[in-house]
Amino acid sequence: MIVTYKQNKWLILTIPTLTIGVWEYVRHEFLLPYISMELGNWLAPVIVLLVSLLFLTKLFAMIEHNQEELNRAKAIRAVLEEREKIARELHDGIAQSLFFLNAQISQMDRMNQSNGLPLHKLKESVHRTNDYVRQAIANLRHEADADKNPWLQGIESLIDELQQETVLEIETNWRIPETMLSSKERVELFAIIREALLNIHKHAEAKQVRIEARPTETGWICQVADDGKGFSPDDMRTRNRYGIQMMRDRAKAMSWHFSLERKDGDTLVIVRKGAY
């Protein structure tokens, strides 16, 4: 049952008044031989208090519930507007730049101006990146489920996309509240998670992946773990591992802590905001 603001106002105003009116009528009509005037005067505020507690407590609970629903609707609307803004920025910036770059590479290929460059690999890379960007735009513009965290829906869309292309079993335990991440942080963290999953798919020969994220006392921590073959110590230092370096650079630009670890047979990509 949804009670409007006007109904709430009138109920709060009339319940005590009606209670006193009913009590005085009953007292004078039926209880005067049994209850003295002084006792009746003492009982009046007690009865008003009891009736108010009985009815107004439920009424206030309904008001709080309605307010929570209103705040939730406002939060979802704000997230949708923010996601649309990010999608528009991606489309106007990265997607159009990739399209222009792909057109230039195609023109060079037609004019045989490669100068020994592997243009077909560049075209494949640009095409793949363009697909990822457009998929991200589609995910951002997808209507959010009112019963789910909109940011978590973006992660789930990424996982669904990868599971259609791979045999990876991916588990998610996401406990970072939506309000803890700014729009910039969501984009950068999403990119790191995507790169970690792509690296696992390409190099790890893993079967299971776990994505865990939770708040900490000073921020939050996000961890992507897989049961693959692991990495050599040189992978942490080499500049040739573009995926690792990209994740490290993105984390550094956001002043996050990034680490690649091996623990209990699992490879862990860890991104942390805040002090250890």
C-alpha positions in Angstrom: 0.0 0.0 0.0 1.4 3.4 -1.0 0.4 6.4 1.1 0.8 9.8 -0.4 2.4 12.7 1.4 -0.9 14.5 1.9 -2.5 11.3 3.4 0.4 11.0 5.8 0.0 14.6 6.9 -3.7 14.2 7.6 -3.2 10.9 9.4 -0.6 12.4 11.7 -2.8 15.4 12.4 -6.1 13.5 13.0 -5.1 10.3 14.8 -4.3 12.0 18.2 -7.4 14.3 17.9 -9.7 11.5 17.0 -8.3 9.4 19.8 -9.0 12.1 22.4 -12.5 12.6 21.0 -13.4 8.9 21.1 -11.9 8.5 24.6 -13.9 11.5 26.0 -17.1 10.3 24.5 -16.7 6.8 25.8 -15.6 8.1 29.2 -18.6 10.4 29.6 -21.2 8.0 28.2 -20.1 4.8 29.7 -17.3 5.0 32.3 -18.2 7.9 34.6 -19.6 5.6 37.3 -16.4 3.6 37.3 -13.6 6.1 36.6 -13.1 9.3 38.5 -12.5 12.6 36.6 -8.9 12.8 37.9 -8.1 9.2 36.8 -9.7 9.8 33.4 -7.5 12.9 32.9 -4.4 10.8 33.6 -5.5 8.0 31.3 -6.2 10.3 28.3 -2.5 11.1 27.4 -1.6 7.4 28.1 -4.3 6.2 25.6 -3.2 8.8 23.0 0.4 7.7 23.4 -0.5 4.0 23.0 -2.7 4.6 20.0 -0.1 6.9 18.4 2.6 4.2 18.9 0.3 1.5 17.4 -0.7 3.5 14.3 2.0 6.1 13.7 4.9 3.6 14.1 3.5 1.6 11.2 2.8 4.9 9.3 6.4 6.1 9.8 7.7 2.7 8.7 5.7 3.1 5.5 7.1 6.6 5.0 10.7 5.4 5.5 10.0 2.6 3.0 8.6 5.0 0.4 11.6 7.3 1.0 14.0 4.4 0.4 12.2 3.5 -2.8 12.4 7.1 -3.9 16.1 7.4 -3.1 16.8 4.1 -4.9 14.9 5.3 -8.0 16.9 8.6 -8.0 20.2 6.7 -7.6 19.4 4.4 -10.6 18.4 7.4 -12.7 21.7 9.1 -11.8 23.7 6.0 -12.7 21.8 5.7 -16.0 22.5 9.3 -16.9 26.2 8.9 -16.0 26.5 5.7 -18.0 24.9 7.5 -21.0 27.4 10.3 -20.6 30.3 7.8 -20.5 29.0 6.0 -23.5 28.7 9.2 -25.4 32.3 10.2 -24.5 33.5 6.7 -25.7 31.6 7.0 -28.9 32.7 10.6 -29.7 36.3 9.9 -28.7 37.7 6.4 -28.9 35.2 4.8 -31.3 35.5 7.5 -33.9 39.3 7.6 -33.6 39.5 3.9 -34.1 37.2 4.2 -37.2 39.5 6.9 -38.6 42.6 4.8 -37.8 41.2 1.8 -39.5 40.3 3.8 -42.6 43.9 5.1 -42.8 45.3 1.6 -42.4 43.0 0.3 -45.2 44.1 3.2 -47.4 47.8 2.4 -46.8 47.1 -1.2 -47.6 45.4 -0.4 -50.9 48.3 2.0 -51.9 50.9 -0.6 -50.8 52.5 1.9 -48.4 53.1 -0.5 -45.6 56.9 -0.2 -45.8 57.2 -3.7 -44.3 54.7 -3.1 -41.5 52.3 -6.0 -40.8 49.2 -4.0 -41.7 46.9 -7.0 -41.5 47.8 -7.5 -37.8 47.3 -3.8 -37.2 43.9 -4.0 -38.8 42.9 -7.0 -36.7 44.1 -5.2 -33.5 42.1 -2.1 -34.4 39.1 -4.1 -35.4 39.2 -6.1 -32.1 39.6 -3.0 -30.0 36.8 -1.3 -31.9 34.5 -4.2 -31.1 35.4 -4.0 -27.4 34.7 -0.3 -27.3 31.4 -0.7 -29.1 30.4 -3.6 -26.8 31.3 -1.4 -23.8 29.1 1.4 -25.2 26.2 -1.1 -25.7 26.6 -2.4 -22.2 26.6 1.2 -20.8 23.5 2.1 -22.7 21.6 -1.1 -21.7 18.8 -0.4 -19.3 19.8 -1.1 -15.8 17.9 -3.7 -13.7 16.3 -2.0 -10.8 17.2 -5.0 -8.5 20.9 -5.0 -9.3 23.9 -2.7 -9.0 24.3 -1.1 -12.4 28.1 -1.2 -12.2 27.9 -5.0 -11.4 25.7 -5.4 -14.5 28.6 -4.0 -16.6 30.9 -6.6 -15.1 28.4 -9.3 -15.7 28.0 -8.3 -19.4 31.8 -8.5 -19.8 31.8 -12.0 -18.3 28.9 -13.1 -20.5 30.7 -11.9 -23.5 33.9 -13.8 -22.6 32.1 -17.0 -21.7 30.5 -17.0 -25.1 33.9 -17.0 -26.7 35.9 -19.1 -24.1 35.5 -22.2 -21.8 36.4 -20.2 -18.7 34.3 -20.6 -15.6 34.1 -17.2 -14.0 32.8 -16.5 -10.5 32.1 -13.0 -9.2 32.0 -11.7 -5.7 31.5 -8.0 -6.0 30.9 -6.0 -2.8 32.1 -2.5 -3.7 29.2 -0.1 -3.4 28.3 1.9 -6.5 28.9 5.1 -4.6 32.6 4.2 -3.8 33.6 4.5 -7.5 33.6 7.7 -9.5 32.8 7.6 -13.3 36.5 7.7 -14.1 37.4 5.0 -11.6 34.7 2.7 -13.1 36.0 3.1 -16.6 39.6 2.5 -15.6 38.8 -0.4 -13.3 36.6 -2.0 -15.9 39.5 -1.7 -18.4 41.9 -3.4 -16.0 39.5 -6.2 -15.3 38.9 -6.7 -19.1 42.6 -6.8 -19.8 43.2 -9.2 -17.0 40.5 -11.5 -18.3 41.9 -11.3 -21.9 45.4 -12.1 -20.7 44.1 -15.1 -18.8 42.2 -16.2 -22.0 45.2 -15.7 -24.2 48.1 -16.9 -22.1 47.1 -18.6 -18.8 45.5 -21.8 -20.1 43.2 -21.5 -17.1 39.8 -23.1 -16.5 38.5 -21.1 -13.6 38.6 -17.4 -12.8 37.4 -15.6 -9.7 36.7 -11.8 -9.5 36.5 -10.5 -6.0 36.1 -6.9 -4.9 35.4 -5.5 -1.5 35.7 -2.3 0.6 38.6 -1.8 2.9 39.2 0.6 5.8 40.9 3.1 3.5 39.3 2.3 0.2 38.8 -0.9 -1.7 40.5 -3.9 -3.3 39.8 -5.8 -6.5 41.3 -9.2 -7.3 41.2 -11.3 -10.4 42.5 -14.9 -9.8 43.0 -17.8 -12.2 44.2 -21.4 -11.9 46.4 -21.2 -15.0 50.1 -21.9 -15.6 51.3 -18.7 -14.0 54.1 -16.3 -15.1 57.8 -16.0 -15.0 59.5 -13.2 -12.8 60.5 -11.4 -16.0 56.8 -10.8 -16.8 56.7 -8.3 -14.0 59.7 -6.3 -15.4 59.5 -6.6 -19.2 58.2 -3.8 -21.3 57.1 -6.3 -24.0 54.2 -7.6 -22.0 51.8 -4.9 -23.1 48.8 -6.2 -21.2 50.6 -6.2 -17.8 52.2 -2.8 -18.5 48.8 -1.3 -19.6 47.2 -2.5 -16.3 50.1 -1.1 -14.3 50.0 2.2 -16.1 46.2 2.6 -15.6 46.5 1.8 -11.9 49.5 4.2 -11.6 47.6 7.0 -13.3 44.7 6.6 -10.8 47.2 6.4 -7.8 46.2 2.8 -7.2 48.4 -0.1 -6.0 48.9 -2.8 -8.7 50.5 -6.2 -8.1 50.8 -9.5 -10.0 51.3 -12.4 -7.6 51.4 -16.2 -7.5 49.8 -17.8 -4.4 48.6 -21.3 -3.7 48.8 -22.3 -7.4 46.7 -19.2 -8.5 47.8 -16.1 -10.3 46.4 -13.0 -8.7 46.0 -9.6 -10.4 45.4 -7.2 -7.5 44.3 -3.6 -7.7 44.0 -1.7 -4.4 42.9 1.9 -3.6 44.0 3.2 -0.3 46.8 2.2 2.2 47.8 -1.4 2.8 
